[in-house]
Amino acid sequence: MEPGSPFRKYQTIQPDAGYPVGKNLHYECLVCGQVIPSMPDDDLSCKCRNIMIDVGYGRIKIQDHAKARLFGLDKS
Ligand SMILES: [Zn+2]
């Protein structure tokens, strides 16, 4: 981990309950390794499109939950 970087608090993704979003929440794709914020300014997907966020519809789509992680940033 880089010095001074915020601490990542990983959470369990429960697809049946819907995908949580928040300013501090980020999704990490374990296929391509990209991290994307859960509340981007514009539609966003990771490089391999395992995780896709549709801002207009407020929806998050994840193809393979086993290959995705969710974490919040804890600055303390
Ligand atoms: Zn990906």
N, CA, C, O and the ligand as a Tripos MOL2 file, in Angstrom:
@<TRIPOS>MOLECULE
protein
  305   303    77     0     0
PROTEIN
NO_CHARGES

@<TRIPOS>ATOM
      1 N           0.8460   -1.2080    0.0000 N.3       1 MET1
      2 CA          0.0000    0.0000    0.0000 C.3       1 MET1
      3 C           0.8750    1.2500    0.0000 C.2       1 MET1
      4 O           1.9010    1.2970    0.6780 O.2       1 MET1
      5 N           0.4750    2.2320   -0.7420 N.am      2 GLU2
      6 CA          1.2520    3.4670   -0.8220 C.3       2 GLU2
      7 C           1.1620    4.2190    0.5040 C.2       2 GLU2
      8 O           0.1280    4.1960    1.1710 O.2       2 GLU2
      9 N           2.2420    4.8760    0.8740 N.am      3 PRO3
     10 CA          2.2040    5.6610    2.1050 C.3       3 PRO3
     11 C           1.1650    6.7690    2.0170 C.2       3 PRO3
     12 O           1.0570    7.4610    1.0050 O.2       3 PRO3
     13 N           0.4130    6.9240    3.0810 N.am      4 GLY4
     14 CA         -0.5670    8.0100    3.1150 C.3       4 GLY4
     15 C          -1.8580    7.7010    2.4030 C.2       4 GLY4
     16 O          -2.7750    8.5220    2.4190 O.2       4 GLY4
     17 N          -1.9620    6.5320    1.7710 N.am      5 SER5
     18 CA         -3.2080    6.2300    1.0880 C.3       5 SER5
     19 C          -4.2470    5.7960    2.1100 C.2       5 SER5
     20 O          -3.9150    5.1630    3.1120 O.2       5 SER5
     21 N          -5.4960    6.1360    1.8560 N.am      6 PRO6
     22 CA         -6.5520    5.8090    2.8210 C.3       6 PRO6
     23 C          -6.6960    4.3020    2.9810 C.2       6 PRO6
     24 O          -6.4120    3.5340    2.0610 O.2       6 PRO6
     25 N          -7.1240    3.9090    4.1190 N.am      7 PHE7
     26 CA         -7.2880    2.4910    4.4400 C.3       7 PHE7
     27 C          -8.5480    1.9490    3.7780 C.2       7 PHE7
     28 O          -9.6180    2.5540    3.8430 O.2       7 PHE7
     29 N          -8.3930    0.7940    3.1410 N.am      8 ARG8
     30 CA         -9.5480    0.1920    2.4760 C.3       8 ARG8
     31 C         -10.2700   -0.7660    3.4150 C.2       8 ARG8
     32 O          -9.6850   -1.7060    3.9540 O.2       8 ARG8
     33 N         -11.5620   -0.4960    3.5930 N.am      9 LYS9
     34 CA        -12.3860   -1.3700    4.4180 C.3       9 LYS9
     35 C         -13.2740   -2.1910    3.5010 C.2       9 LYS9
     36 O         -14.2590   -1.6860    2.9620 O.2       9 LYS9
     37 N         -12.9230   -3.4580    3.3270 N.am     10 TYR10
     38 CA        -13.6890   -4.2750    2.3940 C.3      10 TYR10
     39 C         -15.0150   -4.7180    2.9840 C.2      10 TYR10
     40 O         -15.1160   -5.0430    4.1670 O.2      10 TYR10
     41 N         -16.0220   -4.7220    2.1340 N.am     11 GLN11
     42 CA        -17.3660   -5.1280    2.5500 C.3      11 GLN11
     43 C         -17.8290   -6.2720    1.6730 C.2      11 GLN11
     44 O         -17.3420   -6.4630    0.5590 O.2      11 GLN11
     45 N         -18.7720   -7.0220    2.1930 N.am     12 THR12
     46 CA        -19.3320   -8.1240    1.4180 C.3      12 THR12
     47 C         -20.3680   -7.5970    0.4410 C.2      12 THR12
     48 O         -21.2250   -6.7910    0.8040 O.2      12 THR12
     49 N         -20.2840   -8.0560   -0.7950 N.am     13 ILE13
     50 CA        -21.2980   -7.6850   -1.7750 C.3      13 ILE13
     51 C         -22.4320   -8.6990   -1.6980 C.2      13 ILE13
     52 O         -22.2180   -9.9050   -1.8230 O.2      13 ILE13
     53 N         -23.6340   -8.1880   -1.4900 N.am     14 GLN14
     54 CA        -24.8060   -9.0550   -1.4550 C.3      14 GLN14
     55 C         -25.7070   -8.6810   -2.6070 C.2      14 GLN14
     56 O         -26.5380   -7.7830   -2.4780 O.2      14 GLN14
     57 N         -25.5560   -9.3600   -3.7390 N.am     15 PRO15
     58 CA        -26.2670   -8.9770   -4.9680 C.3      15 PRO15
     59 C         -27.7740   -8.9330   -4.7810 C.2      15 PRO15
     60 O         -28.4430   -8.0940   -5.3840 O.2      15 PRO15
     61 N         -28.3170   -9.8120   -3.9630 N.am     16 ASP16
     62 CA        -29.7620   -9.8330   -3.7790 C.3      16 ASP16
     63 C         -30.2820   -8.5780   -3.1000 C.2      16 ASP16
     64 O         -31.4320   -8.1850   -3.2950 O.2      16 ASP16
     65 N         -29.4260   -7.9510   -2.3010 N.am     17 ALA17
     66 CA        -29.8250   -6.7540   -1.5750 C.3      17 ALA17
     67 C         -29.5480   -5.4880   -2.3740 C.2      17 ALA17
     68 O         -29.8490   -4.3860   -1.9140 O.2      17 ALA17
     69 N         -28.9850   -5.6350   -3.5510 N.am     18 GLY18
     70 CA        -28.6360   -4.4630   -4.3460 C.3      18 GLY18
     71 C         -27.2230   -4.0180   -4.0320 C.2      18 GLY18
     72 O         -26.6500   -4.4010   -3.0130 O.2      18 GLY18
     73 N         -26.6710   -3.2100   -4.9130 N.am     19 TYR19
     74 CA        -25.2970   -2.7800   -4.7280 C.3      19 TYR19
     75 C         -25.2560   -1.4370   -4.0150 C.2      19 TYR19
     76 O         -25.8650   -0.4680   -4.4680 O.2      19 TYR19
     77 N         -24.5450   -1.3810   -2.9120 N.am     20 PRO20
     78 CA        -24.4640   -0.1190   -2.1770 C.3      20 PRO20
     79 C         -23.6450    0.9210   -2.9350 C.2      20 PRO20
     80 O         -22.6700    0.5940   -3.6110 O.2      20 PRO20
     81 N         -24.0540    2.1620   -2.8110 N.am     21 VAL21
     82 CA        -23.2690    3.2550   -3.3740 C.3      21 VAL21
     83 C         -23.0350    4.2950   -2.2910 C.2      21 VAL21
     84 O         -23.8090    4.4030   -1.3400 O.2      21 VAL21
     85 N         -21.9860    5.0400   -2.4410 N.am     22 GLY22
     86 CA        -21.6660    6.0940   -1.4960 C.3      22 GLY22
     87 C         -20.4090    6.8030   -1.9380 C.2      22 GLY22
     88 O         -19.6230    6.2770   -2.7270 O.2      22 GLY22
     89 N         -20.2300    7.9980   -1.4240 N.am     23 LYS23
     90 CA        -19.0740    8.7870   -1.8430 C.3      23 LYS23
     91 C         -17.7620    8.0910   -1.5320 C.2      23 LYS23
     92 O         -16.7790    8.2530   -2.2550 O.2      23 LYS23
     93 N         -17.7460    7.3190   -0.4600 N.am     24 ASN24
     94 CA        -16.5030    6.6600   -0.0650 C.3      24 ASN24
     95 C         -16.3900    5.2380   -0.6060 C.2      24 ASN24
     96 O         -15.3660    4.5780   -0.4300 O.2      24 ASN24
     97 N         -17.4450    4.7760   -1.2640 N.am     25 LEU25
     98 CA        -17.4630    3.3760   -1.6950 C.3      25 LEU25
     99 C         -16.8980    3.2200   -3.1040 C.2      25 LEU25
    100 O         -17.2070    3.9940   -4.0100 O.2      25 LEU25
    101 N         -16.0720    2.2080   -3.2570 N.am     26 HIS26
    102 CA        -15.4620    1.9220   -4.5500 C.3      26 HIS26
    103 C         -15.5990    0.4450   -4.8550 C.2      26 HIS26
    104 O         -15.6080   -0.3950   -3.9560 O.2      26 HIS26
    105 N         -15.7070    0.1410   -6.1440 N.am     27 TYR27
    106 CA        -15.7260   -1.2550   -6.5680 C.3      27 TYR27
    107 C         -14.3980   -1.5880   -7.2280 C.2      27 TYR27
    108 O         -13.8590   -0.8170   -8.0220 O.2      27 TYR27
    109 N         -13.8950   -2.7460   -6.8760 N.am     28 GLU28
    110 CA        -12.6300   -3.1960   -7.4430 C.3      28 GLU28
    111 C         -12.8880   -4.4410   -8.2700 C.2      28 GLU28
    112 O         -13.4840   -5.4040   -7.7860 O.2      28 GLU28
    113 N         -12.4440   -4.4230   -9.5100 N.am     29 CYS29
    114 CA        -12.5800   -5.5880  -10.3740 C.3      29 CYS29
    115 C         -11.3470   -6.4620  -10.2210 C.2      29 CYS29
    116 O         -10.2150   -5.9970  -10.3540 O.2      29 CYS29
    117 N         -11.5870   -7.7350   -9.9390 N.am     30 LEU30
    118 CA        -10.4560   -8.6380   -9.7410 C.3      30 LEU30
    119 C         -10.0010   -9.2630  -11.0550 C.2      30 LEU30
    120 O          -9.0210  -10.0060  -11.0880 O.2      30 LEU30
    121 N         -10.7130   -8.9610  -12.1320 N.am     31 VAL31
    122 CA        -10.3010   -9.4690  -13.4460 C.3      31 VAL31
    123 C          -9.2510   -8.5390  -14.0520 C.2      31 VAL31
    124 O          -8.1650   -8.9770  -14.4290 O.2      31 VAL31
    125 N          -9.5890   -7.2430  -14.1420 N.am     32 CYS32
    126 CA         -8.6590   -6.3000  -14.7750 C.3      32 CYS32
    127 C          -7.9440   -5.4390  -13.7370 C.2      32 CYS32
    128 O          -7.0230   -4.6960  -14.0740 O.2      32 CYS32
    129 N          -8.3690   -5.5350  -12.4680 N.am     33 GLY33
    130 CA         -7.6780   -4.8180  -11.4060 C.3      33 GLY33
    131 C          -8.0520   -3.3580  -11.2640 C.2      33 GLY33
    132 O          -7.4680   -2.6380  -10.4540 O.2      33 GLY33
    133 N          -9.0110   -2.9230  -12.0390 N.am     34 GLN34
    134 CA         -9.3810   -1.5140  -11.9890 C.3      34 GLN34
    135 C         -10.3110   -1.2310  -10.8080 C.2      34 GLN34
    136 O         -11.1570   -2.0500  -10.4500 O.2      34 GLN34
    137 N         -10.1320   -0.0600  -10.2210 N.am     35 VAL35
    138 CA        -10.9900    0.4030   -9.1320 C.3      35 VAL35
    139 C         -11.8310    1.5510   -9.6600 C.2      35 VAL35
    140 O         -11.2990    2.5060  -10.2260 O.2      35 VAL35
    141 N         -13.1450    1.4630   -9.4760 N.am     36 ILE36
    142 CA        -14.0040    2.5490   -9.9280 C.3      36 ILE36
    143 C         -14.8950    3.0120   -8.7830 C.2      36 ILE36
    144 O         -15.3530    2.2020   -7.9770 O.2      36 ILE36
    145 N         -15.1360    4.3120   -8.7160 N.am     37 PRO37
    146 CA        -15.9950    4.8450   -7.6570 C.3      37 PRO37
    147 C         -17.4420    4.4370   -7.8780 C.2      37 PRO37
    148 O         -17.8780    4.2700   -9.0170 O.2      37 PRO37
    149 N         -18.1880    4.2760   -6.7880 N.am     38 SER38
    150 CA        -19.5810    3.8410   -6.9180 C.3      38 SER38
    151 C         -20.4930    4.9880   -7.3300 C.2      38 SER38
    152 O         -21.6210    4.7630   -7.7710 O.2      38 SER38
    153 N         -20.0040    6.2180   -7.1860 N.am     39 MET39
    154 CA        -20.7980    7.3690   -7.6160 C.3      39 MET39
    155 C         -19.9940    8.2430   -8.5770 C.2      39 MET39
    156 O         -19.6160    9.3600   -8.2250 O.2      39 MET39
    157 N         -19.7320    7.7520   -9.7770 N.am     40 PRO40
    158 CA        -18.9560    8.5480  -10.7430 C.3      40 PRO40
    159 C         -19.7980    9.6870  -11.3100 C.2      40 PRO40
    160 O         -21.0240    9.6750  -11.2050 O.2      40 PRO40
    161 N         -19.1370   10.6620  -11.9050 N.am     41 ASP41
    162 CA        -19.8580   11.7850  -12.5040 C.3      41 ASP41
    163 C         -20.5590   11.3600  -13.7900 C.2      41 ASP41
    164 O         -21.5670   11.9450  -14.1860 O.2      41 ASP41
    165 N         -20.0140   10.3450  -14.4290 N.am     42 ASP42
    166 CA        -20.5550    9.8980  -15.7150 C.3      42 ASP42
    167 C         -20.5450    8.3760  -15.7380 C.2      42 ASP42
    168 O         -19.9290    7.7340  -14.8860 O.2      42 ASP42
    169 N         -21.2290    7.8110  -16.7160 N.am     43 ASP43
    170 CA        -21.2440    6.3550  -16.8250 C.3      43 ASP43
    171 C         -19.8190    5.8220  -16.8590 C.2      43 ASP43
    172 O         -18.9170    6.4190  -17.4470 O.2      43 ASP43
    173 N         -19.6520    4.6860  -16.2120 N.am     44 LEU44
    174 CA        -18.3000    4.1840  -16.0620 C.3      44 LEU44
    175 C         -18.3310    2.6620  -16.0350 C.2      44 LEU44
    176 O         -19.2660    2.0450  -15.5250 O.2      44 LEU44
    177 N         -17.2860    2.0830  -16.5950 N.am     45 SER45
    178 CA        -17.1280    0.6360  -16.4480 C.3      45 SER45
    179 C         -15.6460    0.3440  -16.3450 C.2      45 SER45
    180 O         -14.8080    1.1470  -16.7560 O.2      45 SER45
    181 N         -15.3350   -0.8100  -15.7940 N.am     46 CYS46
    182 CA        -13.9230   -1.1670  -15.7370 C.3      46 CYS46
    183 C         -13.4870   -1.6460  -17.1220 C.2      46 CYS46
    184 O         -14.3160   -1.8460  -18.0100 O.2      46 CYS46
    185 N         -12.2010   -1.8230  -17.2910 N.am     47 LYS47
    186 CA        -11.6510   -2.1250  -18.6200 C.3      47 LYS47
    187 C         -12.2600   -3.3690  -19.2350 C.2      47 LYS47
    188 O         -12.4910   -3.4150  -20.4440 O.2      47 LYS47
    189 N         -12.5230   -4.3780  -18.4170 N.am     48 CYS48
    190 CA        -13.0410   -5.6340  -18.9580 C.3      48 CYS48
    191 C         -14.5650   -5.6840  -18.9090 C.2      48 CYS48
    192 O         -15.1730   -6.6730  -19.3190 O.2      48 CYS48
    193 N         -15.1780   -4.6180  -18.4080 N.am     49 ARG49
    194 CA        -16.6340   -4.4820  -18.3590 C.3      49 ARG49
    195 C         -17.3000   -5.5070  -17.4430 C.2      49 ARG49
    196 O         -18.4710   -5.8430  -17.6200 O.2      49 ARG49
    197 N         -16.5590   -5.9880  -16.4850 N.am     50 ASN50
    198 CA        -17.1730   -6.8490  -15.4710 C.3      50 ASN50
    199 C         -18.0750   -6.0030  -14.5730 C.2      50 ASN50
    200 O         -19.1450   -6.4430  -14.1510 O.2      50 ASN50
    201 N         -17.6210   -4.7840  -14.2910 N.am     51 ILE51
    202 CA        -18.4000   -3.8560  -13.4700 C.3      51 ILE51
    203 C         -18.8090   -2.6770  -14.3390 C.2      51 ILE51
    204 O         -17.9710   -2.0310  -14.9690 O.2      51 ILE51
    205 N         -20.1130   -2.4060  -14.3650 N.am     52 MET52
    206 CA        -20.6070   -1.2780  -15.1500 C.3      52 MET52
    207 C         -21.5300   -0.4340  -14.2830 C.2      52 MET52
    208 O         -22.4060   -0.9620  -13.5970 O.2      52 MET52
    209 N         -21.3310    0.8710  -14.3200 N.am     53 ILE53
    210 CA        -22.1670    1.7830  -13.5550 C.3      53 ILE53
    211 C         -22.8830    2.7200  -14.5150 C.2      53 ILE53
    212 O         -22.2620    3.4180  -15.3170 O.2      53 ILE53
    213 N         -24.2000    2.7140  -14.4110 N.am     54 ASP54
    214 CA        -25.0380    3.5700  -15.2370 C.3      54 ASP54
    215 C         -25.5640    4.6880  -14.3530 C.2      54 ASP54
    216 O         -26.4680    4.4830  -13.5430 O.2      54 ASP54
    217 N         -24.9880    5.8730  -14.5180 N.am     55 VAL55
    218 CA        -25.3370    6.9900  -13.6450 C.3      55 VAL55
    219 C         -26.7710    7.4420  -13.8710 C.2      55 VAL55
    220 O         -27.4900    7.7360  -12.9160 O.2      55 VAL55
    221 N         -27.1880    7.4970  -15.1280 N.am     56 GLY56
    222 CA        -28.5200    7.9700  -15.4710 C.3      56 GLY56
    223 C         -29.6050    7.1620  -14.7820 C.2      56 GLY56
    224 O         -30.5860    7.7130  -14.2820 O.2      56 GLY56
    225 N         -29.4180    5.8450  -14.7620 N.am     57 TYR57
    226 CA        -30.4060    4.9610  -14.1460 C.3      57 TYR57
    227 C         -30.0650    4.6530  -12.6970 C.2      57 TYR57
    228 O         -30.8300    3.9880  -11.9990 O.2      57 TYR57
    229 N         -28.9240    5.1360  -12.2530 N.am     58 GLY58
    230 CA        -28.5050    4.8550  -10.8870 C.3      58 GLY58
    231 C         -28.3210    3.3710  -10.6440 C.2      58 GLY58
    232 O         -28.6410    2.8540   -9.5730 O.2      58 GLY58
    233 N         -27.8060    2.7030  -11.6430 N.am     59 ARG59
    234 CA        -27.6980    1.2460  -11.5520 C.3      59 ARG59
    235 C         -26.2560    0.7790  -11.6660 C.2      59 ARG59
    236 O         -25.4330    1.3670  -12.3680 O.2      59 ARG59
    237 N         -25.9880   -0.2950  -10.9520 N.am     60 ILE60
    238 CA        -24.6860   -0.9360  -11.0600 C.3      60 ILE60
    239 C         -24.9010   -2.3550  -11.5310 C.2      60 ILE60
    240 O         -25.7480   -3.0780  -11.0060 O.2      60 ILE60
    241 N         -24.1210   -2.7510  -12.5320 N.am     61 LYS61
    242 CA        -24.2210   -4.1220  -13.0210 C.3      61 LYS61
    243 C         -22.8720   -4.7950  -12.8500 C.2      61 LYS61
    244 O         -21.8370   -4.2580  -13.2440 O.2      61 LYS61
    245 N         -22.8990   -5.9550  -12.2690 N.am     62 ILE62
    246 CA        -21.6700   -6.7260  -12.1220 C.3      62 ILE62
    247 C         -21.9050   -8.1080  -12.7150 C.2      62 ILE62
    248 O         -22.8150   -8.8280  -12.3050 O.2      62 ILE62
    249 N         -21.0720   -8.4650  -13.6830 N.am     63 GLN63
    250 CA        -21.2620   -9.7570  -14.3740 C.3      63 GLN63
    251 C         -20.8960  -10.9060  -13.4440 C.2      63 GLN63
    252 O         -21.6490  -11.8720  -13.3200 O.2      63 GLN63
    253 N         -19.7580  -10.8040  -12.8000 N.am     64 ASP64
    254 CA        -19.2790  -11.9030  -11.9670 C.3      64 ASP64
    255 C         -18.9360  -11.3720  -10.5750 C.2      64 ASP64
    256 O         -17.8870  -10.7620  -10.3690 O.2      64 ASP64
    257 N         -19.8360  -11.6140   -9.6340 N.am     65 HIS65
    258 CA        -19.6330  -11.0650   -8.2840 C.3      65 HIS65
    259 C         -18.4010  -11.6380   -7.6110 C.2      65 HIS65
    260 O         -17.7770  -10.9820   -6.7770 O.2      65 HIS65
    261 N         -18.0550  -12.8540   -7.9740 N.am     66 ALA66
    262 CA        -16.8850  -13.4840   -7.3570 C.3      66 ALA66
    263 C         -15.6010  -12.7660   -7.7700 C.2      66 ALA66
    264 O         -14.5590  -12.9170   -7.1320 O.2      66 ALA66
    265 N         -15.6930  -11.9810   -8.8500 N.am     67 LYS67
    266 CA        -14.5100  -11.2890   -9.3510 C.3      67 LYS67
    267 C         -14.5920   -9.7990   -9.0770 C.2      67 LYS67
    268 O         -13.9480   -9.0010   -9.7580 O.2      67 LYS67
    269 N         -15.3780   -9.4240   -8.0830 N.am     68 ALA68
    270 CA        -15.4990   -8.0090   -7.7450 C.3      68 ALA68
    271 C         -15.4660   -7.8440   -6.2350 C.2      68 ALA68
    272 O         -15.9180   -8.7100   -5.4870 O.2      68 ALA68
    273 N         -14.9260   -6.7200   -5.8090 N.am     69 ARG69
    274 CA        -14.9000   -6.4190   -4.3710 C.3      69 ARG69
    275 C         -15.3730   -4.9980   -4.1630 C.2      69 ARG69
    276 O         -15.2650   -4.1440   -5.0430 O.2      69 ARG69
    277 N         -15.9010   -4.7690   -2.9700 N.am     70 LEU70
    278 CA        -16.4090   -3.4500   -2.6190 C.3      70 LEU70
    279 C         -15.6570   -2.9790   -1.3880 C.2      70 LEU70
    280 O         -15.4980   -3.7240   -0.4210 O.2      70 LEU70
    281 N         -15.1980   -1.7440   -1.4300 N.am     71 PHE71
    282 CA        -14.5540   -1.2320   -0.2290 C.3      71 PHE71
    283 C         -14.8580    0.2430   -0.0160 C.2      71 PHE71
    284 O         -15.1000    0.9910   -0.9630 O.2      71 PHE71
    285 N         -14.8380    0.6350    1.2330 N.am     72 GLY72
    286 CA        -14.9790    2.0320    1.6010 C.3      72 GLY72
    287 C         -13.6170    2.5710    2.0160 C.2      72 GLY72
    288 O         -12.7650    1.8230    2.4950 O.2      72 GLY72
    289 N         -13.4210    3.8470    1.8320 N.am     73 LEU73
    290 CA        -12.1490    4.4550    2.2240 C.3      73 LEU73
    291 C         -12.2880    5.0670    3.6040 C.2      73 LEU73
    292 O         -13.1470    5.9120    3.8560 O.2      73 LEU73
    293 N         -11.4240    4.6190    4.4790 N.am     74 ASP74
    294 CA        -11.4180    5.1340    5.8380 C.3      74 ASP74
    295 C         -10.1700    5.9670    6.0150 C.2      74 ASP74
    296 O          -9.0560    5.4440    6.0420 O.2      74 ASP74
    297 N         -10.3650    7.2670    6.1340 N.am     75 LYS75
    298 CA         -9.2010    8.1600    6.1530 C.3      75 LYS75
    299 C          -8.5440    8.2520    7.5130 C.2      75 LYS75
    300 O          -7.4630    8.8260    7.6410 O.2      75 LYS75
    301 N          -9.1820    7.6940    8.5340 N.am     76 SER76
    302 CA         -8.6020    7.8240    9.8640 C.3      76 SER76
    303 C          -7.4570    6.8260   10.0380 C.2      76 SER76
    304 O          -6.8350    6.7790   11.0990 O.2      76 SER76
    305 ZN        -12.6570   -5.4160  -14.9630 Zn       77 ZN77
@<TRIPOS>BOND
     1     1     2 1
     2     2     3 1
     3     3     4 2
     4     3     5 am
     5     5     6 1
     6     6     7 1
     7     7     8 2
     8     7     9 am
     9     9    10 1
    10    10    11 1
    11    11    12 2
    12    11    13 am
    13    13    14 1
    14    14    15 1
    15    15    16 2
    16    15    17 am
    17    17    18 1
    18    18    19 1
    19    19    20 2
    20    19    21 am
    21    21    22 1
    22    22    23 1
    23    23    24 2
    24    23    25 am
    25    25    26 1
    26    26    27 1
    27    27    28 2
    28    27    29 am
    29    29    30 1
    30    30    31 1
    31    31    32 2
    32    31    33 am
    33    33    34 1
    34    34    35 1
    35    35    36 2
    36    35    37 am
    37    37    38 1
    38    38    39 1
    39    39    40 2
    40    39    41 am
    41    41    42 1
    42    42    43 1
    43    43    44 2
    44    43    45 am
    45    45    46 1
    46    46    47 1
    47    47    48 2
    48    47    49 am
    49    49    50 1
    50    50    51 1
    51    51    52 2
    52    51    53 am
    53    53    54 1
    54    54    55 1
    55    55    56 2
    56    55    57 am
    57    57    58 1
    58    58    59 1
    59    59    60 2
    60    59    61 am
    61    61    62 1
    62    62    63 1
    63    63    64 2
    64    63    65 am
    65    65    66 1
    66    66    67 1
    67    67    68 2
    68    67    69 am
    69    69    70 1
    70    70    71 1
    71    71    72 2
    72    71    73 am
    73    73    74 1
    74    74    75 1
    75    75    76 2
    76    75    77 am
    77    77    78 1
    78    78    79 1
    79    79    80 2
    80    79    81 am
    81    81    82 1
    82    82    83 1
    83    83    84 2
    84    83    85 am
    85    85    86 1
    86    86    87 1
    87    87    88 2
    88    87    89 am
    89    89    90 1
    90    90    91 1
    91    91    92 2
    92    91    93 am
    93    93    94 1
    94    94    95 1
    95    95    96 2
    96    95    97 am
    97    97    98 1
    98    98    99 1
    99    99   100 2
   100    99   101 am
   101   101   102 1
   102   102   103 1
   103   103   104 2
   104   103   105 am
   105   105   106 1
   106   106   107 1
   107   107   108 2
   108   107   109 am
   109   109   110 1
   110   110   111 1
   111   111   112 2
   112   111   113 am
   113   113   114 1
   114   114   115 1
   115   115   116 2
   116   115   117 am
   117   117   118 1
   118   118   119 1
   119   119   120 2
   120   119   121 am
   121   121   122 1
   122   122   123 1
   123   123   124 2
   124   123   125 am
   125   125   126 1
   126   126   127 1
   127   127   128 2
   128   127   129 am
   129   129   130 1
   130   130   131 1
   131   131   132 2
   132   131   133 am
   133   133   134 1
   134   134   135 1
   135   135   136 2
   136   135   137 am
   137   137   138 1
   138   138   139 1
   139   139   140 2
   140   139   141 am
   141   141   142 1
   142   142   143 1
   143   143   144 2
   144   143   145 am
   145   145   146 1
   146   146   147 1
   147   147   148 2
   148   147   149 am
   149   149   150 1
   150   150   151 1
   151   151   152 2
   152   151   153 am
   153   153   154 1
   154   154   155 1
   155   155   156 2
   156   155   157 am
   157   157   158 1
   158   158   159 1
   159   159   160 2
   160   159   161 am
   161   161   162 1
   162   162   163 1
   163   163   164 2
   164   163   165 am
   165   165   166 1
   166   166   167 1
   167   167   168 2
   168   167   169 am
   169   169   170 1
   170   170   171 1
   171   171   172 2
   172   171   173 am
   173   173   174 1
   174   174   175 1
   175   175   176 2
   176   175   177 am
   177   177   178 1
   178   178   179 1
   179   179   180 2
   180   179   181 am
   181   181   182 1
   182   182   183 1
   183   183   184 2
   184   183   185 am
   185   185   186 1
   186   186   187 1
   187   187   188 2
   188   187   189 am
   189   189   190 1
   190   190   191 1
   191   191   192 2
   192   191   193 am
   193   193   194 1
   194   194   195 1
   195   195   196 2
   196   195   197 am
   197   197   198 1
   198   198   199 1
   199   199   200 2
   200   199   201 am
   201   201   202 1
   202   202   203 1
   203   203   204 2
   204   203   205 am
   205   205   206 1
   206   206   207 1
   207   207   208 2
   208   207   209 am
   209   209   210 1
   210   210   211 1
   211   211   212 2
   212   211   213 am
   213   213   214 1
   214   214   215 1
   215   215   216 2
   216   215   217 am
   217   217   218 1
   218   218   219 1
   219   219   220 2
   220   219   221 am
   221   221   222 1
   222   222   223 1
   223   223   224 2
   224   223   225 am
   225   225   226 1
   226   226   227 1
   227   227   228 2
   228   227   229 am
   229   229   230 1
   230   230   231 1
   231   231   232 2
   232   231   233 am
   233   233   234 1
   234   234   235 1
   235   235   236 2
   236   235   237 am
   237   237   238 1
   238   238   239 1
   239   239   240 2
   240   239   241 am
   241   241   242 1
   242   242   243 1
   243   243   244 2
   244   243   245 am
   245   245   246 1
   246   246   247 1
   247   247   248 2
   248   247   249 am
   249   249   250 1
   250   250   251 1
   251   251   252 2
   252   251   253 am
   253   253   254 1
   254   254   255 1
   255   255   256 2
   256   255   257 am
   257   257   258 1
   258   258   259 1
   259   259   260 2
   260   259   261 am
   261   261   262 1
   262   262   263 1
   263   263   264 2
   264   263   265 am
   265   265   266 1
   266   266   267 1
   267   267   268 2
   268   267   269 am
   269   269   270 1
   270   270   271 1
   271   271   272 2
   272   271   273 am
   273   273   274 1
   274   274   275 1
   275   275   276 2
   276   275   277 am
   277   277   278 1
   278   278   279 1
   279   279   280 2
   280   279   281 am
   281   281   282 1
   282   282   283 1
   283   283   284 2
   284   283   285 am
   285   285   286 1
   286   286   287 1
   287   287   288 2
   288   287   289 am
   289   289   290 1
   290   290   291 1
   291   291   292 2
   292   291   293 am
   293   293   294 1
   294   294   295 1
   295   295   296 2
   296   295   297 am
   297   297   298 1
   298   298   299 1
   299   299   300 2
   300   299   301 am
   301   301   302 1
   302   302   303 1
   303   303   304 2
@<TRIPOS>SUBSTRUCTURE
     1 MET1         2 RESIDUE 1 A MET
     2 GLU2         6 RESIDUE 1 A GLU
     3 PRO3        10 RESIDUE 1 A PRO
     4 GLY4        14 RESIDUE 1 A GLY
     5 SER5        18 RESIDUE 1 A SER
     6 PRO6        22 RESIDUE 1 A PRO
     7 PHE7        26 RESIDUE 1 A PHE
     8 ARG8        30 RESIDUE 1 A ARG
     9 LYS9        34 RESIDUE 1 A LYS
    10 TYR10       38 RESIDUE 1 A TYR
    11 GLN11       42 RESIDUE 1 A GLN
    12 THR12       46 RESIDUE 1 A THR
    13 ILE13       50 RESIDUE 1 A ILE
    14 GLN14       54 RESIDUE 1 A GLN
    15 PRO15       58 RESIDUE 1 A PRO
    16 ASP16       62 RESIDUE 1 A ASP
    17 ALA17       66 RESIDUE 1 A ALA
    18 GLY18       70 RESIDUE 1 A GLY
    19 TYR19       74 RESIDUE 1 A TYR
    20 PRO20       78 RESIDUE 1 A PRO
    21 VAL21       82 RESIDUE 1 A VAL
    22 GLY22       86 RESIDUE 1 A GLY
    23 LYS23       90 RESIDUE 1 A LYS
    24 ASN24       94 RESIDUE 1 A ASN
    25 LEU25       98 RESIDUE 1 A LEU
    26 HIS26      102 RESIDUE 1 A HIS
    27 TYR27      106 RESIDUE 1 A TYR
    28 GLU28      110 RESIDUE 1 A GLU
    29 CYS29      114 RESIDUE 1 A CYS
    30 LEU30      118 RESIDUE 1 A LEU
    31 VAL31      122 RESIDUE 1 A VAL
    32 CYS32      126 RESIDUE 1 A CYS
    33 GLY33      130 RESIDUE 1 A GLY
    34 GLN34      134 RESIDUE 1 A GLN
    35 VAL35      138 RESIDUE 1 A VAL
    36 ILE36      142 RESIDUE 1 A ILE
    37 PRO37      146 RESIDUE 1 A PRO
    38 SER38      150 RESIDUE 1 A SER
    39 MET39      154 RESIDUE 1 A MET
    40 PRO40      158 RESIDUE 1 A PRO
    41 ASP41      162 RESIDUE 1 A ASP
    42 ASP42      166 RESIDUE 1 A ASP
    43 ASP43      170 RESIDUE 1 A ASP
    44 LEU44      174 RESIDUE 1 A LEU
    45 SER45      178 RESIDUE 1 A SER
    46 CYS46      182 RESIDUE 1 A CYS
    47 LYS47      186 RESIDUE 1 A LYS
    48 CYS48      190 RESIDUE 1 A CYS
    49 ARG49      194 RESIDUE 1 A ARG
    50 ASN50      198 RESIDUE 1 A ASN
    51 ILE51      202 RESIDUE 1 A ILE
    52 MET52      206 RESIDUE 1 A MET
    53 ILE53      210 RESIDUE 1 A ILE
    54 ASP54      214 RESIDUE 1 A ASP
    55 VAL55      218 RESIDUE 1 A VAL
    56 GLY56      222 RESIDUE 1 A GLY
    57 TYR57      226 RESIDUE 1 A TYR
    58 GLY58      230 RESIDUE 1 A GLY
    59 ARG59      234 RESIDUE 1 A ARG
    60 ILE60      238 RESIDUE 1 A ILE
    61 LYS61      242 RESIDUE 1 A LYS
    62 ILE62      246 RESIDUE 1 A ILE
    63 GLN63      250 RESIDUE 1 A GLN
    64 ASP64      254 RESIDUE 1 A ASP
    65 HIS65      258 RESIDUE 1 A HIS
    66 ALA66      262 RESIDUE 1 A ALA
    67 LYS67      266 RESIDUE 1 A LYS
    68 ALA68      270 RESIDUE 1 A ALA
    69 ARG69      274 RESIDUE 1 A ARG
    70 LEU70      278 RESIDUE 1 A LEU
    71 PHE71      282 RESIDUE 1 A PHE
    72 GLY72      286 RESIDUE 1 A GLY
    73 LEU73      290 RESIDUE 1 A LEU
    74 ASP74      294 RESIDUE 1 A ASP
    75 LYS75      298 RESIDUE 1 A LYS
    76 SER76      302 RESIDUE 1 A SER
    77 ZN77       305 GROUP 0 **** ****
